[in-house]
């Protein structure tokens, strides 16, 4: 469940007027793609470990700014997604950054429970793809995390995984 958005004034994004304004100015003027989305890289505030990559729409970005908790847009469910609302693994935003041309967000978060992946691992990037000389026969994925931080069936029940094909 998404918490109520505070009644503080609604932040608004600036219109993109010039390269100089976007790249060197103080205006937040995010560039959403044709689908109204902007990619977001989320890392652990303390370790710098990449936890996940997701997308935000305008509402998710605004709610993240207003609440200080990560909100994303779920492409598989086609809805706003308050990260951790079901699992309790809320991502508290310690810092939000935007890249030079304002078409990518970087969240540095602290997570209650120490995990971010709905599969139960700490990070969504829990497998390595062998490349170059590391590669033997084929592209067998190698696990980089060997224990789950939580049991997804206990947290989510037997509900179908919304990200399944």
Buried (B, 14 or more C-beta within 10 A) or exposed (E): EBEEEEEEEEEEBBEBEEEEBBEEBEEBBBBBEEEEBBBBBBBBBEEEEBBBBBBBBBBBBBBBBBBBBBBBBBBEEEEBBBBBBBBEBBBBBEEBEBBEEBBBBBBBBEBEBEBBBBBBBBBBBBEEEEEEEEEEEEEEEEEEBEEBBBEBEEBBEEEEEEEEE
